[in-house]
Amino acid sequence: MRRGAALVVGMVAAVGALTSGCSQPDAEVAPDVPAFRGAPQPPGAVLDSPGEPPEEAFDSNVKGWPGSLRPGTEAERDGTHMRRIRERGRIIVGVDQSQYLLSYRDAARGELRGFEVDLAREVARDIFGDPERVDFRFVDSSNRVEALRAGAVDIVIRTMSVTPGRAAQVDFSTPYLASYVRMLAPRDRGVAGLDDLAGRTVCVVDSTNVLNLVRERLPESKVLRVRSWSDCLMATQQFQADAVVADDAVLAGMVAQDPLTEIHPQELAKQLYAVAAPRGHDDVVRQVNLTLERVRGDGTWYRLYEQWLAGSLADAWPPNPMYREDAR
């Protein structure tokens, strides 16, 4: 059982004790009387009726993307933006703080941890010789691009998949992780596959490309739009949603937190995560790609995968480098 699972089991047991009142300790809550009925929805959540059309067609096809810049020479990595980062003495990285196993705040340690957090530290290691020279800033899915455009962060490492639309707004590194969109559901909800979701509620994070996919593929389902994937997990635990549709790297963290849920193997789409930088910051992109080549070659990537994502359904190897043919 993964880290945090024991805590979740204890919480479930505690809730069961509270809801059973004077019943015997082994009494079960009736299936049609959820223990959390009446609990408030996550802050900012919006419930859409079935049939809401997607804002745009779901597109995770990166064939139209020309690829990233090769690491290049030291001179090519020593541009205006990288010199400013070095003079500052730290790199500012936009991350999540609630995606368990990927990027989350460990309450016991009081620090950010996870696969993407450690990847950011590897970037800092190559720039400064010190992996701790990172200033982490929380960004949510809806403001990742704006944070880069406004100069609030130097790069974003936050399960940001490469899509044609995003590639027109930001520059991407070569991908660092491949993940697949799948469904997660509590084991007691009677959901065995996508066909069981008609008339039920599916949770997804707003402003993600997965939202358009859900609206396309599940037009007969209600859609609960929330601000974070941890809100989706809570919504299923409180009987406000029957399933979550997300990348399996994200879903792996939910199963680790709540062993009463399971990921269904059917793949809806493939996603490639990459580090995002502001448009035109070629020196920064080259520097990040230098790190990605190093961690792929020296075994660091596999160590991080084994530490954080082993046992998940995400690919257990890094994606092949994707570089522009006409670039160094």
Buried (B, 14 or more C-beta within 10 A) or exposed (E): EBEBBEEBBEEBEEBBEEBBEEEEEEEEBEEEEBBBEEBEBBEEBEBBEBEBEBEEEBBBEBEEBEBBBBBBEEEBBEBEBBEEBBEEEBBBBBBBBBBBBBBBBBEEEEEBBBBBBBBBBBBBBBBBEEBEBBBBBBBBBEBBBEBBEEEBBBBBBBBBBBBEEBBEBBBBBBBBBBBBBBBBBBEEBEBEEBEBBEEBBBBBBBBBBBBBBBBEBBBEBBBBBBBBBBBBBBBBBBBBBBBBBBBBBBBBBBBBBBBBBBBBEEEBBBBBBBBBBBBEBBBBBBBBBBBBBBBBEEEBBBEBBEEBBEEBBBBEEBBEBBBEEEBE
